[in-house]
């Protein structure tokens, strides 16, 4: 039996990751690029990554995991806070360019599908997969099925306001949860801590003072793992906001399982225990109700790619075969 290989592409606000994935969810090959700022450059980059992978592997379809609002039928990207597309049929246009079927899915939904089939979300009854990277995406599985809401955009949890008048967000609002609980938020927290001047002995503080533009969430996480006081303080603040947000989500959805995915979620060992404590302390009725299990991802940053590829494979199977003479 011939295994169907598909390409999954996770398009984030900072980077693009693409992989050839088999039917077991195994990554066979992968490439990566920085996310271009304009739509034409972004589309050219996607075509180039697909061409590179197709030069080494036979593939039958492509899945795009996109950080943005999709129409309910997943045919069009309406809006993305971190990407340049507005009301664009990205899948159909890309399909016409590369000659392969192209499926669209929200990046957190793609991660949720992957974690459900191949990773940490298996066995959950009502499961929230929180993809924490440049921002926050969320995929909600009710009885194992994706919940999209009435207009295809649910649940947009990263843009719930947690600090009225707080940090400006790329969505145009202020004080969104992802501005305090994401890779970008880690950077902002370090900059604010350094500006207070309380950590002059910190290597991370010195690096930030010398070149603030070079700071990344990955660098902050690495510094925290090494015990740098500014990194530790920024991660502690992140854990507090994560726990507070999860308690709010617990009050709304009451999930039995929460999986932390995405680039920052892959470093959950740094903050998961502390976030659990904040979550348990702030959940309404804590001590008189069951808490959700909170797990780190099993698939790491690959979840979006694996899920997008799996969705493309599923969509391919649903396409009706051509009729004779049709």
TAWO-V537079 format. One record per run of one state. SS is the DSSP state (H for helix, E for strand, C for the rest). FROM is the first residue (numbers start at 1). TO is the last residue. If there is no record, write none. Layout:
ss: [SS	SS]
from: [FROM	FROM]
to: [TO	TO]
//
This chain:
ss: [C	E	C	E	C	E	C	H	C	E	C	E	C	E	C	E	C	H	C	E	H	C	E	C	E	C	E	C	H	C	E	C	E	C	E	C	E	H	C	H	C	H	C	H	C	H	C	H	C	E	H	C	H	C	H	C	E	C	H	C]
from: [1	6	12	15	22	27	35	39	55	61	67	69	71	77	80	88	89	90	99	101	107	119	126	133	136	143	145	147	157	160	161	162	168	169	174	175	176	177	180	183	196	203	211	212	215	217	226	229	254	257	262	266	268	271	272	283	293	297	300	319]
to: [5	11	14	21	26	34	38	54	60	66	68	70	76	79	87	88	89	98	100	106	118	125	132	135	142	144	146	156	159	160	161	167	168	173	174	175	176	179	182	195	202	210	211	214	216	225	228	253	256	261	265	267	270	271	282	292	296	299	318	326]
//
